[in-house]
Amino acid sequence: MTDHFNERLKEILVGKVTSDTAVKIYDEWGQNGYDQSVSAQAYIGPEVTAKTIASLYDKSERDTIQLLDIGAGTGLVGEQLRKFGFSKIDALEPAGGMLASARNKNLYRNYHNHYLKKDTLIDANGGNIVLTMKQLYHDVPGYSESMRSLIKDFENSGKWEKKLESQFPNYFEDALGVTYVFKLL
Ligand SMILES: C[S@@+](CC[C@H](N)C(=O)[O-])C[C@H]1O[C@@H](n2cnc3c(N)ncnc32)[C@H](O)[C@@H]1O
């Protein structure tokens, strides 16, 4: 089973499948050992993301801060955020199978089962967006350009300001990771 999903993951990583197909793969994976597969491959993305978020807020204020975990999956980031004292966390995840696993862990206040929408962050002015991903995604045709141009567009239009871009080793096995912090203006 793990091999099956690792093969599908490679298809996602090289941009071979549409976004809907990728979500369908996650949908099945969420119900079939996603957590076990990624922990076997030393996946530190959720921990790095939570540490970055924790670095933005003093310990005393963390339980008042509202967070939205976009692409929450089975809740791995939520688990790490709770360790740092955050409790007002909502999950947004289009793959029902992933979200069902997150629900079982009882980590989030609300569960939104849909894609990120254009107006999702409309009331988040003054807040931060923390984005962590495999550095390799910057080399996936289509994804890289759309990601970079989205970031540039938002910066140029004064919608957000980049506060951090930091590379780190061993994001997933030996792949480099990158984490960004953007302040919503
Ligand atoms: C690599 S998984 C990461 C899941 C989780 N954050 C973790 O670290 O284990 C990416 C997740 O993003 C979700 N996703 C894909 N497209 C999305 C979109 N447009 N809006 C929100 N989530 C999306 C996928 O369904 C998948 O669960």
The ligand as an SDF file (V2000), in Angstrom:
LIG
                    3D

 27 29  0  0  0  0  0  0  0  0999 V2000
    1.3620   17.0850    1.1680 C   0  0  0  0  0  0  0  0  0  0  0  0
   -0.2770   17.0550    1.8260 S   0  0  0  0  0  0  0  0  0  0  0  0
    0.0790   17.7880    3.3890 C   0  0  0  0  0  0  0  0  0  0  0  0
   -0.9710   17.4980    4.4380 C   0  0  0  0  0  0  0  0  0  0  0  0
   -0.6050   17.9840    5.8400 C   0  0  0  0  0  0  0  0  0  0  0  0
   -0.5000   19.4380    5.9220 N   0  0  0  0  0  0  0  0  0  0  0  0
    0.7020   17.3330    6.2720 C   0  0  0  0  0  0  0  0  0  0  0  0
    1.7040   18.0670    6.4460 O   0  0  0  0  0  0  0  0  0  0  0  0
    0.7090   16.1130    6.4420 O   0  0  0  0  0  0  0  0  0  0  0  0
   -1.0740   18.3840    0.9190 C   0  0  0  0  0  0  0  0  0  0  0  0
   -2.5620   18.5360    1.2520 C   0  0  0  0  0  0  0  0  0  0  0  0
   -3.0830   19.7020    0.5780 O   0  0  0  0  0  0  0  0  0  0  0  0
   -4.3860   19.4080    0.1210 C   0  0  0  0  0  0  0  0  0  0  0  0
   -4.7120   20.3340   -0.9790 N   0  0  0  0  0  0  0  0  0  0  0  0
   -4.4550   20.1900   -2.2930 C   0  0  0  0  0  0  0  0  0  0  0  0
   -4.9440   21.2310   -2.9910 N   0  0  0  0  0  0  0  0  0  0  0  0
   -5.5050   22.0850   -2.0860 C   0  0  0  0  0  0  0  0  0  0  0  0
   -6.1910   23.3430   -2.1800 C   0  0  0  0  0  0  0  0  0  0  0  0
   -6.3470   23.9410   -3.3420 N   0  0  0  0  0  0  0  0  0  0  0  0
   -6.6600   23.9220   -1.0400 N   0  0  0  0  0  0  0  0  0  0  0  0
   -6.4520   23.3410    0.1470 C   0  0  0  0  0  0  0  0  0  0  0  0
   -5.8210   22.1340    0.3010 N   0  0  0  0  0  0  0  0  0  0  0  0
   -5.3540   21.5230   -0.7970 C   0  0  0  0  0  0  0  0  0  0  0  0
   -4.2920   17.9350   -0.3090 C   0  0  0  0  0  0  0  0  0  0  0  0
   -5.5620   17.3180   -0.3680 O   0  0  0  0  0  0  0  0  0  0  0  0
   -3.3870   17.3500    0.7690 C   0  0  0  0  0  0  0  0  0  0  0  0
   -4.1160   16.8340    1.8590 O   0  0  0  0  0  0  0  0  0  0  0  0
  1  2  1  0
  2  3  1  0
  2 10  1  0
  3  4  1  0
  4  5  1  0
  5  6  1  0
  5  7  1  0
  7  8  2  0
  7  9  1  0
 10 11  1  0
 11 12  1  0
 11 26  1  0
 12 13  1  0
 13 14  1  0
 13 24  1  0
 14 15  1  0
 14 23  1  0
 15 16  2  0
 16 17  1  0
 17 18  1  0
 17 23  2  0
 18 19  1  0
 18 20  2  0
 20 21  1  0
 21 22  2  0
 22 23  1  0
 24 25  1  0
 24 26  1  0
 26 27  1  0
M  CHG  2   2   1   9  -1
M  END
$$$$
